[in-house]
Amino acid sequence: MDLLTLDEALDLPQARANELFAAHLNRYLLRAFEILGYSEMDIAGAEGVVIHLRDGREILDFSGGIGICGVGHNHPRVLAAERKCQERKVIDLMRVAPHRLQGALAHNIAQCLPDPLDVSFFTVSGAEAVEGAMKLCERIQGPKGKTKFIAMQGAFHGKLHGSLSVTTASRFQSGFIMGIPQENVITVPYGDLEAVRAAIAAETRDGVNSIVAVIVEPIRGEACEVPPEGYLTELAQLCRDNDVMSIFDEVKTGMGRTGKFVAFQHEDVVPDVTTLAKSLGGAKRAIGAMVTSQENWEKAYGSVRDCTIHSTGFGGLGSTMAIALETINIMHEEGLIDRCAELGEYFGGRLRALQEKHPKTVAEVRGRGLFQALRFRFKETFAAKVAGITGNEIFRSYQSVMIGALNRELYQRHNVLTHFQPGALDVMHFMPPLIVTEAQIDQVVDGLDDVLTRGMTDATVRFITANARRVLRL
Ligand SMILES: Cc1ncc(COP(=O)(O)O)c(C=O)c1O
């Protein structure tokens, strides 16, 4: 046996760490990181918005762990909460008696959400929170003979069997047997109320429809698509009018990300069920939550016999609860949610000015708060032709080459991390921690300006050259 000690693991040279990643985790993911230039990121640590590399470089993290990093990396109060739990030897695992920290966190979440959303179920991931939401609705609607969900085209709700069944973005369902049979999932275009109305009508016999629930992201995360104003309100009303439940999945948009605690608070609406995850763990712990009303909880699981029909062993660990509780308190005490709204205005304004300067490349600025995005006009550029002729399966399409090229350029020339999603390869996402400063936003937008001024062709040729070995299939 050749076991690494913790100190050896913490100090592993980057090349060796990558070898281990390839050998024991996912060598194709490593390859994707190599293509983007990220596999060389030799990280010493991270603080706030900054990732420190061992060579002294400082990287601005505008990807934020794809939105997980709300209060920033290693927030001092999150670290202090961890230490406090250690000092007090907080019990983490306890399933045979009520845990005071679970009650406290659920109380605080209820304070942040509108009435009547005041009952939480804790999980360790966003997908599990979605599963919890879907199962709750099934328990309530199943006895009425309802069997179908309405989901949005291009939606992302997670990759477990149930959540995957309503995740229609990209190729995520490829090769899997769905938890919910596909004939029981009706998909409609995002933002299109008439399509939901028509789908319910088509599923109605003798005045009764077969729809359990509609599940929707308040901003469609894969492409950062903000729905038309009033959409969520009208959707919830349409659901109520037809005895269909509404699930607003706030895994990506919740926890202050859009300038409200949850994004549906931009409208005067309350769904039957909502979900939280990502930033809830203070960038330190894995936690998700499904939140509903006492009335719905009662209908689904309202007896001693049934109250644990849906449960999970690791949902609600003591110190995870403490850190999530502290994270919510930090957000409120540091005014991060209001600040997020203000900085979102600033960021959006700077991105719109960038669009005006580069109208041939930047098609659209999207987003709300500190979930911002740029949609590019890749197709009409010369660089698209250059990217297209590589025809390499690793690059998949000219869009993936071009979005990859832009991300790589931003990282290598300007020390900025951004990301994109497979379901929308013409969109670059920005999800910095909510503690980001205007100066850091300026650094990112100025960097983008420089990359776009150099031109898409320059970025694309540099990207292909950097990956020449792969293009030539060597
Ligand atoms: C809206 C939404 N729901 C659910 C999930 C799944 O969360 P997790 O990756 O924690 O399972 C995600 C993940 O990005 C998401 O964006």
Ligand as a Chemical Component Dictionary entry (heavy atoms), coordinates in Angstrom:
data_LIG
# 
_chem_comp.id                   LIG 
_chem_comp.type                 NON-POLYMER 
_chem_comp.pdbx_formal_charge   0 
_chem_comp.three_letter_code    LIG 
# 
loop_
_chem_comp_atom.comp_id 
_chem_comp_atom.atom_id 
_chem_comp_atom.alt_atom_id 
_chem_comp_atom.type_symbol 
_chem_comp_atom.charge 
_chem_comp_atom.model_Cartn_x 
_chem_comp_atom.model_Cartn_y 
_chem_comp_atom.model_Cartn_z 
_chem_comp_atom.pdbx_ordinal 
LIG C1 C1 C 0 -31.466 25.190 -11.310 1  
LIG C2 C2 C 0 -30.640 24.024 -10.845 2  
LIG N1 N1 N 0 -31.261 23.005 -10.241 3  
LIG C3 C3 C 0 -30.578 21.940 -9.788  4  
LIG C4 C4 C 0 -29.218 21.853 -9.948  5  
LIG C5 C5 C 0 -28.476 20.649 -9.456  6  
LIG O1 O1 O 0 -27.671 20.966 -8.371  7  
LIG P1 P1 P 0 -26.474 19.989 -7.953  8  
LIG O2 O2 O 0 -25.434 20.119 -9.000  9  
LIG O3 O3 O 0 -26.031 20.518 -6.618  10 
LIG O4 O4 O 0 -27.050 18.635 -7.862  11 
LIG C6 C6 C 0 -28.537 22.902 -10.567 12 
LIG C7 C7 C 0 -27.075 22.833 -10.734 13 
LIG O5 O5 O 0 -26.456 23.652 -11.354 14 
LIG C8 C8 C 0 -29.259 24.014 -11.036 15 
LIG O6 O6 O 0 -28.654 25.037 -11.657 16 
# 
loop_
_chem_comp_bond.comp_id 
_chem_comp_bond.atom_id_1 
_chem_comp_bond.atom_id_2 
_chem_comp_bond.value_order 
_chem_comp_bond.pdbx_ordinal 
LIG C1 C2 SING 1  
LIG C2 N1 SING 2  
LIG C2 C8 DOUB 3  
LIG N1 C3 DOUB 4  
LIG C3 C4 SING 5  
LIG C4 C5 SING 6  
LIG C4 C6 DOUB 7  
LIG C5 O1 SING 8  
LIG O1 P1 SING 9  
LIG P1 O2 DOUB 10 
LIG P1 O3 SING 11 
LIG P1 O4 SING 12 
LIG C6 C7 SING 13 
LIG C6 C8 SING 14 
LIG C7 O5 DOUB 15 
LIG C8 O6 SING 16 
# 
